[in-house]
Amino acid sequence: MAFFFKFAVASLALFFYHGFVVEAETVTYNWNISWTTANPDGMLERPVIGINGQWPLPVLNLTKGDRVVANVHNGLGNETTSIHWHGFFHHNTTFMDGPPHVVQCEIPPGSTFVYNFTLDQAGLYWYHSHSKGQYPDGLRQALIITDPENPYLGQYDEELVISLSDWYHDQMPDLLKGFISVTNPTGAEPVPKSALMNETQNFELPVQPGKTYLLRIVNVGAFASQYFWIEGHNMSVVEVDGVWTKPNETSMIYLTSAQRYSVLITMKNETTTNYPMVGSMDTDLFDKIPADLNWNVTGWLVYDKQGHRPQPHELEEFDPLDDVYLTPTDGVELYEQPDQVIVLNMSMNNLGDGANYAFFNDITYVSQKVPTLYSVMTTGDAASNPVIYGRDTNSYVLLKDQVIDIVLNNLDTGKHPFHLHGHNFQVLYRSPEEEGFFNATNTTSFPAVPMRRDTFWVKPTGNFLIRFKADNPGVWLFHCHLQFHFDAGLAMTFVEAPREMQQNLKIPQNHYDVCKASGEPVAGNAAGNTVDLFDLTGENRSVDPLPAGFTAKGVVALVFSCIAAFVGCAAVAWYGAAPLGVAPVVPSPQ
């Protein structure tokens, strides 16, 4: 099957780019999501998820105004799949956002799902699976939307892309099984085996002296944040998460999972030396550091193809740019006072099975039998009541054009990056480490023109305040982008303008065909009840809490005591059930 077909459609909008008229196009991708093998860190060949037998996946290059049609066939055989277009707004097409059980059904093996939407934004994004735990097995890659109104046109000669990522040798289903387990009551996340740059450990970036490049950098990893720097070169940050910013020079940036930066970097006027580019995993995130772990990955800016590739110098400390102080070039001012303030207290704790889960306001996310969007579209007036979406989707209903504040209090001792689907948000405040709960008296003013992005991180036992406009009717997740934490329940749902969705959206028939193939219901409340919308009998729910007085260690001890007792009883029963035989003859001593 051809990887993709690209067609120009003259009837679509026209743009001016570099002084030329640019026609928007319909770009069609025919993808077979299937298994292949790879050995990106040179340590172990293992199965990976590719597209049409190719891995790493292709970087997608599109233009604002393009229409994208992606025919995604699941050829995996043993897993469901999906595609999330990370950072896309999907105006009027929330059903193309990708998360299964939220806006679509899982794509079962043998089925094809059609993603069809028009691009009305620009910048650096990425695409990845949103099915449980899947994208760290390979289904992830950068995506660039060219901006005909790019404020930096003419200030650089060429665009280049770098992805940073972490890599595991075990596949994610096994890693998740061990992570969310009574045998891991502290919730210690699996430590990656390697760091990668452009999905390898031997990446070289040929450059020409004196040229200026727009370098696009994205962290497509599952868990590890990374520090990034290029020896002997400064970078000028000009975009974060699809938002152009005023130039801000730095020697180092810090990217959590899902964050993106575009930087301008000018090459030296000589070719005598090649320079290391370094991605260094943030080891503060790891509960323990294996003795054989190299948490760095080194690539090279190559001025001289025949020249030496030097190793990077050791740093005494990391000093990355603080993104809070970036300013968007569009000058969008601080939104007016909020219509609704949502306070989310984030915690990690154990439930009755002894495993460690993640919570917003003591609710750990569990997807429901009916995808939340389909509940919106089939429940009439009841769609404005968050109860019908199930207790453990942690749903909030927003009215059209409300201004929403999210106060996030991190009760955990780790760093966490949070991603909002369907929007970017203004960053008003991030506290120092260990500040505890947000207190408005700790900050006397907010930026007049706040930085905007779609993924933002909170410091250990700290907090942040972000603000966005509910100007995009749809069903949108807000979740931690550390894959293990998302799968452990660190997510909640915004149901934005449900009445407007009912009036203006029409879910394509292909959605229902895929749901039929996967056996998932498409109408009613979270439990699939279409008669009494407030009867949630049978809804999917989280594990019950620990019994009063129990600790996680106590549950572990109890479980293993029970296992030992069972094994002991089985041995006794087996011995007792053995047939009686003749006593052996023991020779008498001579």
NORMO-V296696 format. One record per residue. N is the residue number from 0. RES is the residue in one small letter. PHI is phi in whole degrees, -180 to 180 (NA if undefined). PSI is psi in whole degrees, -180 to 180 (none if undefined). D_FIRST is the distance of its C-alpha to the first C-alpha in Angstrom with 2 decimals. Layout:
n: [N;N]
res: [RES;RES]
phi: [PHI;PHI]
psi: [PSI;PSI]
d_first: [D_FIRST;D_FIRST]
//
This chain:
n: [0;1;2;3;4;5;6;7;8;9;10;11;12;13;14;15;16;17;18;19;20;21;22;23;24;25;26;27;28;29;30;31;32;33;34;35;36;37;38;39;40;41;42;43;44;45;46;47;48;49;50;51;52;53;54;55;56;57;58;59;60;61;62;63;64;65;66;67;68;69;70;71;72;73;74;75;76;77;78;79;80;81;82;83;84;85;86;87;88;89;90;91;92;93;94;95;96;97;98;99;100;101;102;103;104;105;106;107;108;109;110;111;112;113;114;115;116;117;118;119;120;121;122;123;124;125;126;127;128;129;130;131;132;133;134;135;136;137;138;139;140;141;142;143;144;145;146;147;148;149;150;151;152;153;154;155;156;157;158;159;160;161;162;163;164;165;166;167;168;169;170;171;172;173;174;175;176;177;178;179;180;181;182;183;184;185;186;187;188;189;190;191;192;193;194;195;196;197;198;199;200;201;202;203;204;205;206;207;208;209;210;211;212;213;214;215;216;217;218;219;220;221;222;223;224;225;226;227;228;229;230;231;232;233;234;235;236;237;238;239;240;241;242;243;244;245;246;247;248;249;250;251;252;253;254;255;256;257;258;259;260;261;262;263;264;265;266;267;268;269;270;271;272;273;274;275;276;277;278;279;280;281;282;283;284;285;286;287;288;289;290;291;292;293;294;295;296;297;298;299;300;301;302;303;304;305;306;307;308;309;310;311;312;313;314;315;316;317;318;319;320;321;322;323;324;325;326;327;328;329;330;331;332;333;334;335;336;337;338;339;340;341;342;343;344;345;346;347;348;349;350;351;352;353;354;355;356;357;358;359;360;361;362;363;364;365;366;367;368;369;370;371;372;373;374;375;376;377;378;379;380;381;382;383;384;385;386;387;388;389;390;391;392;393;394;395;396;397;398;399;400;401;402;403;404;405;406;407;408;409;410;411;412;413;414;415;416;417;418;419;420;421;422;423;424;425;426;427;428;429;430;431;432;433;434;435;436;437;438;439;440;441;442;443;444;445;446;447;448;449;450;451;452;453;454;455;456;457;458;459;460;461;462;463;464;465;466;467;468;469;470;471;472;473;474;475;476;477;478;479;480;481;482;483;484;485;486;487;488;489;490;491;492;493;494;495;496;497;498;499;500;501;502;503;504;505;506;507;508;509;510;511;512;513;514;515;516;517;518;519;520;521;522;523;524;525;526;527;528;529;530;531;532;533;534;535;536;537;538;539;540;541;542;543;544;545;546;547;548;549;550;551;552;553;554;555;556;557;558;559;560;561;562;563;564;565;566;567;568;569;570;571;572;573;574;575;576;577;578;579;580;581;582;583;584;585;586;587;588;589]
res: [m;a;f;f;f;k;f;a;v;a;s;l;a;l;f;f;y;h;g;f;v;v;e;a;e;t;v;t;y;n;w;n;i;s;w;t;t;a;n;p;d;g;m;l;e;r;p;v;i;g;i;n;g;q;w;p;l;p;v;l;n;l;t;k;g;d;r;v;v;a;n;v;h;n;g;l;g;n;e;t;t;s;i;h;w;h;g;f;f;h;h;n;t;t;f;m;d;g;p;p;h;v;v;q;c;e;i;p;p;g;s;t;f;v;y;n;f;t;l;d;q;a;g;l;y;w;y;h;s;h;s;k;g;q;y;p;d;g;l;r;q;a;l;i;i;t;d;p;e;n;p;y;l;g;q;y;d;e;e;l;v;i;s;l;s;d;w;y;h;d;q;m;p;d;l;l;k;g;f;i;s;v;t;n;p;t;g;a;e;p;v;p;k;s;a;l;m;n;e;t;q;n;f;e;l;p;v;q;p;g;k;t;y;l;l;r;i;v;n;v;g;a;f;a;s;q;y;f;w;i;e;g;h;n;m;s;v;v;e;v;d;g;v;w;t;k;p;n;e;t;s;m;i;y;l;t;s;a;q;r;y;s;v;l;i;t;m;k;n;e;t;t;t;n;y;p;m;v;g;s;m;d;t;d;l;f;d;k;i;p;a;d;l;n;w;n;v;t;g;w;l;v;y;d;k;q;g;h;r;p;q;p;h;e;l;e;e;f;d;p;l;d;d;v;y;l;t;p;t;d;g;v;e;l;y;e;q;p;d;q;v;i;v;l;n;m;s;m;n;n;l;g;d;g;a;n;y;a;f;f;n;d;i;t;y;v;s;q;k;v;p;t;l;y;s;v;m;t;t;g;d;a;a;s;n;p;v;i;y;g;r;d;t;n;s;y;v;l;l;k;d;q;v;i;d;i;v;l;n;n;l;d;t;g;k;h;p;f;h;l;h;g;h;n;f;q;v;l;y;r;s;p;e;e;e;g;f;f;n;a;t;n;t;t;s;f;p;a;v;p;m;r;r;d;t;f;w;v;k;p;t;g;n;f;l;i;r;f;k;a;d;n;p;g;v;w;l;f;h;c;h;l;q;f;h;f;d;a;g;l;a;m;t;f;v;e;a;p;r;e;m;q;q;n;l;k;i;p;q;n;h;y;d;v;c;k;a;s;g;e;p;v;a;g;n;a;a;g;n;t;v;d;l;f;d;l;t;g;e;n;r;s;v;d;p;l;p;a;g;f;t;a;k;g;v;v;a;l;v;f;s;c;i;a;a;f;v;g;c;a;a;v;a;w;y;g;a;a;p;l;g;v;a;p;v;v;p;s;p;q]
phi: [NA;-61;-64;-158;-121;-127;-123;-87;-119;-67;-76;-80;-63;-107;-130;-104;-142;55;83;-113;-78;-115;-88;-65;-127;-97;-109;-110;-112;-111;-113;-108;-81;-151;-83;-142;-129;-158;-141;-68;-102;72;-110;-161;-82;-147;-66;-136;-95;-117;-119;51;77;-107;-154;-61;-70;-74;-72;-94;-119;-129;-129;-52;101;-63;-101;-108;-123;-115;-90;-103;-99;-88;-106;-71;88;-121;-142;-78;-154;-172;-130;-108;-96;-65;95;-77;-82;53;-58;67;-138;-55;-71;-102;-69;115;-65;-64;71;-111;-125;-160;-91;-60;-87;-76;-54;92;-101;-125;-110;-107;-93;-143;-158;-113;-86;-120;-146;-146;122;-99;-135;-158;-124;-161;-66;-115;-79;-52;67;-88;-65;-64;-85;127;-84;-163;-173;-72;-144;-119;-112;-70;-107;-62;-112;-56;-68;-107;-57;90;-101;-146;-98;-160;-106;-133;-126;-129;-108;-110;-160;-109;-138;-114;-86;-82;-80;-63;-56;-72;-63;-68;-62;-78;-75;-93;-153;-62;-80;-131;-67;-85;72;-69;-77;-60;-87;-61;-80;-154;-101;-127;-127;51;59;-152;-114;-135;-82;-125;-116;-66;-134;-116;-59;83;-80;-109;-117;-93;-97;-95;-128;-136;-98;-103;-78;-87;-141;-81;-72;-138;-86;-133;-153;-124;-62;77;-139;-97;-121;-114;-70;-129;-157;-133;49;85;-115;-67;-125;-66;-58;-141;-80;-156;-102;-156;-126;-124;-121;-78;-52;86;-83;-135;-135;-115;-131;-93;-142;-103;-78;-71;-93;-157;-128;-84;-137;-100;-126;-68;-112;-124;-111;-123;-64;-76;-74;-61;-78;-92;-66;-148;-114;-56;-61;-98;-80;-101;-84;-105;-129;-118;-117;-139;-77;-105;-85;-124;-60;-91;-83;-67;-103;-74;-80;-71;-76;-74;-104;-79;-156;-98;-139;-81;-61;-91;-68;-58;-95;-74;-126;-65;-72;-77;70;-63;-82;-52;-61;-61;-55;-70;-84;-148;-112;-109;-100;-117;-95;-96;-145;-124;-158;-100;-108;-63;-86;85;-84;-96;-126;-117;-138;-109;51;67;-117;-102;-64;-135;-69;-107;-67;-105;-51;-56;-60;-68;-64;-55;-76;-123;-121;56;-62;-65;-63;-84;-105;-63;-61;-69;-88;97;-57;-96;-86;51;-90;-122;-92;-113;-88;-56;70;-64;-97;-118;-102;-113;-100;-112;-105;-92;-90;-103;-91;-111;-88;-141;-94;-116;-119;-107;-76;77;-154;-110;-127;-85;-95;-96;-165;-132;-80;-65;-60;68;-74;85;-70;-62;-133;-59;-75;-76;-133;-90;-154;-112;-59;-68;-127;-71;-61;-122;-162;-113;-138;-145;-111;-111;-82;-56;44;-115;-155;-146;-130;-127;-139;-145;-100;-83;-107;-140;-51;170;-108;-131;-81;-127;-154;-71;-96;-78;-56;-66;-74;-61;-70;-89;109;-87;-156;-149;-125;-104;-102;-101;57;-62;-66;-66;-61;-62;-80;-115;-98;-134;-73;-62;-60;-57;-56;-69;-63;-67;-63;-62;-67;-91;76;-100;-71;-129;-148;96;-77;-56;-90;87;-82;-103;-96;-113;-68;-104;-98;-102;-56;93;-63;-73;-132;-73;-60;-64;-65;-62;-60;-56;91;-89;-116;-59;-63;-65;-64;-59;-62;-63;-59;-72;-66;-64;-62;-63;-64;-63;-62;-63;-63;-63;-66;-63;-63;-63;-67;-68;-86;-67;-66;-75;-121;-81;-62;-66;-84;-103;-59;-79;-62;-83]
psi: [132;145;-49;161;141;124;139;133;109;-22;-12;174;156;145;157;126;121;33;1;154;129;124;132;150;161;120;119;126;131;104;132;109;115;169;142;-168;153;163;69;-27;5;12;-27;127;132;163;140;160;120;179;122;41;6;133;134;159;159;141;130;133;114;176;141;131;-18;149;130;129;111;111;102;109;132;102;19;-35;-41;2;149;171;179;169;126;132;88;123;-6;143;-33;51;125;8;46;-25;-3;7;-34;-33;121;150;-2;-57;1;173;161;146;108;161;134;-10;161;128;137;114;127;112;165;140;120;26;176;167;-162;125;-168;163;144;162;144;13;155;115;13;-38;-28;-13;10;-17;78;141;160;155;129;131;114;139;112;-17;28;120;-10;10;137;-8;1;162;-27;154;140;157;136;129;140;146;166;160;135;147;-32;151;156;-38;-40;-39;-42;-37;-39;-28;-50;82;150;-22;-4;61;-19;-9;31;123;147;136;133;155;-31;159;146;152;120;43;32;174;14;44;132;136;98;132;164;138;140;-14;153;132;145;107;118;125;127;140;109;20;169;-33;-50;126;158;141;141;133;161;120;137;7;137;158;147;110;128;-2;141;128;41;7;119;138;160;146;138;111;141;163;-8;143;161;122;118;171;130;-8;151;145;142;133;147;133;127;132;156;160;46;164;24;-17;142;153;135;140;131;132;124;117;140;101;-8;-22;-16;133;-34;156;112;145;-28;10;126;106;3;152;135;128;-175;137;116;104;-36;109;-30;-4;171;144;96;153;149;154;151;143;145;-31;162;136;73;165;139;109;-16;-28;8;152;125;144;-22;-8;19;121;167;126;156;174;145;146;-24;134;121;117;123;115;113;130;164;132;173;145;-175;-17;3;-7;160;132;171;146;144;120;44;17;126;128;135;125;156;172;-37;125;137;-40;-40;-32;-43;-47;-12;12;9;-135;-28;-17;-18;-1;116;-16;-35;-15;2;141;-42;11;-11;57;141;129;128;144;152;130;11;150;126;130;135;117;118;119;119;108;7;159;9;169;146;129;133;136;133;124;149;1;160;161;158;136;114;-33;139;128;162;166;141;22;-23;-144;148;135;116;-23;-11;-16;127;-20;158;160;142;-36;87;150;142;142;-180;-5;127;144;152;145;161;132;37;-159;166;165;123;159;138;164;134;65;19;82;130;180;119;132;151;120;162;136;10;117;-39;-37;-38;-45;-18;4;11;74;157;173;133;122;102;115;63;-37;-38;-38;-45;-35;-30;-16;146;112;128;151;-33;-34;-49;-33;-42;-40;-40;-42;-31;-7;23;138;157;14;154;-169;-171;-32;-2;13;118;-4;-57;100;-15;8;106;23;127;1;155;132;160;168;145;156;165;143;150;132;-10;148;165;-42;-36;-39;-43;-46;-42;-46;-48;-28;-42;-41;-45;-41;-41;-47;-42;-44;-39;-39;-42;-45;-42;-43;-41;-28;-6;143;145;136;-179;135;137;151;124;119;140;149;146;none]
d_first: [0.00;3.78;6.29;8.50;10.45;14.20;16.81;20.60;22.65;26.26;27.82;27.15;29.77;30.88;31.79;33.92;32.60;34.51;36.52;33.60;32.28;28.80;26.78;24.85;21.22;18.59;15.75;12.56;10.22;7.20;7.93;8.00;11.60;12.53;15.30;15.70;19.08;21.04;24.69;25.26;29.05;29.58;31.35;28.96;25.48;24.11;21.06;19.30;16.68;13.66;10.49;7.27;10.15;12.01;15.61;17.61;15.42;15.24;18.33;17.72;20.03;21.03;24.24;26.75;26.38;22.60;20.92;17.94;15.47;13.29;11.38;11.87;10.97;13.41;12.30;15.51;17.55;20.86;20.89;20.45;18.96;19.17;18.87;22.14;22.39;25.52;28.32;26.97;29.65;27.57;30.54;30.57;27.22;28.41;26.10;23.12;24.80;23.01;25.74;25.60;28.94;29.92;27.78;25.14;24.61;22.64;19.03;19.52;17.20;15.00;15.48;13.68;15.92;15.85;17.67;19.24;22.13;23.95;25.13;28.91;29.56;28.93;29.16;27.59;25.69;23.06;20.49;20.70;20.73;23.92;23.88;26.84;27.04;23.33;22.56;24.85;22.55;20.11;18.39;20.22;20.16;22.10;21.51;23.74;24.88;26.96;30.31;31.86;35.15;34.87;38.55;37.96;36.37;38.25;39.34;36.54;34.71;31.25;29.18;28.03;26.51;27.76;26.74;29.27;28.62;30.17;28.74;29.65;29.43;29.65;26.89;27.74;28.57;31.28;32.46;32.89;34.68;37.14;37.50;38.35;40.83;44.54;44.43;43.53;46.12;46.26;42.59;42.02;38.42;36.54;36.94;33.86;33.81;32.82;32.25;29.24;28.72;25.18;24.26;26.46;30.17;30.23;29.05;30.60;30.70;31.95;34.37;36.87;40.54;41.89;38.59;37.93;34.55;33.21;31.96;29.74;30.31;28.81;29.58;26.52;28.55;29.53;33.27;34.89;36.02;36.31;38.81;37.42;39.49;39.54;42.73;44.84;42.91;43.38;40.73;41.30;39.41;38.29;35.74;35.26;32.51;31.77;35.49;37.08;40.34;43.37;43.25;44.49;44.94;44.48;43.98;41.93;39.70;38.97;35.60;35.20;31.88;29.98;32.38;31.47;33.68;33.42;36.20;37.66;38.67;40.54;40.51;43.76;45.23;45.18;42.90;45.17;43.57;40.24;40.21;38.86;36.66;37.20;35.60;38.14;37.52;40.27;42.03;44.22;41.43;41.72;44.35;44.76;43.54;42.72;44.80;41.84;39.78;39.08;38.35;37.62;34.64;35.46;33.43;35.06;35.60;35.65;38.17;38.86;36.07;38.76;40.78;41.53;39.37;42.19;42.15;42.86;46.40;47.33;48.06;51.04;49.45;46.48;47.26;44.17;44.22;45.24;42.70;45.21;46.98;44.12;44.63;42.00;42.36;42.21;45.53;44.74;47.92;48.57;47.85;50.97;52.46;50.22;50.45;49.32;49.48;47.30;48.56;46.21;47.88;45.29;46.25;45.09;46.93;46.97;46.69;48.24;45.77;46.91;43.56;43.34;41.64;41.38;43.14;43.80;47.31;47.32;44.18;41.12;37.95;36.53;33.68;34.68;33.74;32.98;30.91;33.58;32.13;32.22;35.82;36.61;35.31;37.16;40.53;42.41;45.31;44.83;41.72;44.20;45.54;43.64;44.99;42.52;39.55;40.97;43.32;40.86;38.35;41.26;40.64;42.53;42.65;42.97;44.37;42.79;43.76;45.75;46.17;45.32;46.61;45.11;47.60;46.04;48.52;47.17;49.36;47.38;48.19;44.64;42.62;39.93;37.38;36.88;34.06;34.48;31.49;31.60;34.39;35.91;39.52;42.69;44.07;47.80;48.91;48.00;50.88;52.00;51.33;53.54;54.75;54.03;53.79;53.31;56.67;56.82;60.03;58.20;56.73;58.93;56.35;52.65;50.91;51.46;47.87;45.94;42.81;39.74;36.60;34.47;35.08;38.62;40.40;43.76;46.23;47.71;50.18;49.86;48.63;46.97;47.19;44.34;44.39;41.84;41.96;40.59;39.29;35.75;35.92;33.50;33.26;33.02;33.36;35.75;35.26;35.76;32.66;33.66;31.12;33.79;36.17;33.72;32.97;36.75;37.30;38.00;36.66;38.04;36.97;37.98;37.95;38.52;40.17;39.29;41.14;39.27;35.94;37.15;38.20;35.25;32.03;29.94;27.35;24.21;23.87;20.48;22.59;24.82;22.17;20.85;24.53;25.29;22.60;24.05;27.59;28.83;31.54;31.15;34.80;38.15;39.40;37.97;39.01;37.63;41.15;41.20;44.94;46.69;44.53;46.89;46.82;44.30;45.12;42.17;40.43;38.65;41.17;41.58;43.62;47.36;49.44;51.48;54.83;57.73;59.16;56.14;54.39;51.00;52.82;54.90;51.89;50.44;53.82;54.12;50.69;51.36;54.89;53.56;51.10;53.98;56.23;53.69;53.19;56.97;57.64;55.04;56.74;60.14;58.93;57.34;60.52;62.71;60.77;61.06;63.42;66.96;67.84;71.02;72.20;71.75;74.89;75.85;78.14;81.51;82.57;84.73]
//
